[in-house]
Amino acid sequence: MNLGFGDAVLIFGALLTVVAALSGVMRGTVLSASVLSVALGIALAATDVVSVDATSESIVELVELALILTLFSDGMFVERELLRKHWSPVARALVIAMPITMALLGLAAKALFPDLSWAEALLLAAVLSPTDPVVTSAVVTSRIVPSSVRHTLNLESGLNDGLALPLVLFFLILAGPGGDPGGEAAKLLGEALFGAAVGIGLGALGGRLHYRLPGGGFTARYEGIYAVGFALFSFGLADVTIGNGLIAAFVCGIAMAATERDVPQGFVEFAENTSAILQVLTFFVFGALIVATGFHHSVPPLVAFVLFAILLARPVAVMLSFVNTGIPRPQKLFMAWFGPKGVASMLFALFVLKSNVSEHTLIFDIAAIVIVVSIVAHGLTDTVGAQWLAKRMGLAERSEA
């Protein structure tokens, strides 16, 4: 960003203050912190108050740091009992719905944007395949939404971020000049497995050491720091060796929560608060980034692709994956709609923009518009959707009674 340190601190401090101050007003309405952050980023960039360089390393690092802590806090949020009882919908969403979504998006991208090669079309699809429930916070935190639905959406989003990353890297290689896709695929698989092993090892270690440290353990004020330290440690260890750091961070959160039966509230709250700060900044910067890059291609294909990505690709894929599951239809429709794009897709889009893929600018522009529309559409419907589901499930229960 072309701002001095004092200017940047002033803007970000004001942004965090405004978002936090309006959180009570936004609760129970169609507004959300993500929508407000993106809108402010677009507004300030459009009026030349801020200027963002899309190729800046600091932008990528900000988004990556936000994603690390988001994945870790998602992992800690996983409820072990629900994981055992309700694993089937999550598995179907990942193993069936996610590949179908990618295939549909890839076909649509190739049909609507002939300049894209098949590898580039699939790269765009991989960038847009992860979901992010942070955009729809009311969905994963509201107690009026059934716990199994919250669990499915939250765990799906945490896992598909890590699962999509190797695919994004693979299609980056396939779409770029030269390279050995077969050898790279094996390399990426090895990195994912090693990252998961690092996450399991460090997460289990962190959970078991909690009450076994000298002096009876650390004080309460350091609980959150302890947890976030392991998140960054797991990412860093995997990243500087041969592993996937993002997968390591997510698995570390799961392993720590599973090992420590009674996870202190300080663990979760500090991780979530730190993650929330970085997410607000990330959404703001991405809003400004949209203005900086613009869109210099044909608009009708873009509109068609955005509508297809939001209204058809995921809903169709999820409804197909949930066939014969016994899940009530309102819950299926609810989970089919709430597949928002967020921090992971932002990071992957920036990876593409900084790559040597021939149509990297076009892919980034399309992905950026889809992400912004998704943030607005899903962010404006999370509270309404939760209320709709509660009402429909209540009517169904009364009907059965």
Secondary structure, 3 states (H helix, E strand, C coil): CCCCHHHHHHHHHHHHHHHHHCHHHHCCCCCCHHHHHHHHHHHHHHCCCCCCCCCCHHHHHHHHHHHHHHHHHHHHHCCHHHHHHCHHHHHHHHHHHHHHHHHHHHHHHHHHCCCCCHHHHHHHHHHCCCCCHHHHHHHHHCCCCCHHHHHHHHHHHHHHHHHHHHHHHHHHHHHCCCCCHHHHHHHHHHHHHHHHHHHHHHHHHHHHHCCCCHHHCCCHHHHHHHHHHHHHHHHHHHHHCCCCHHHHHHHHHHHHHHHCCCCCHHHHHHHHHHHHHHHHHHHHHHHHHHHHHCCCCCHHHHHHHHHHHHHHHHHHHHHHHCCCCCCCHHHHHHHHHCCCCCHHHHHHHHHHHCCCCCCHHHHHHHHHHHHHHHHHHHHCCHHHHHHHHHHHHHHHHHHHC
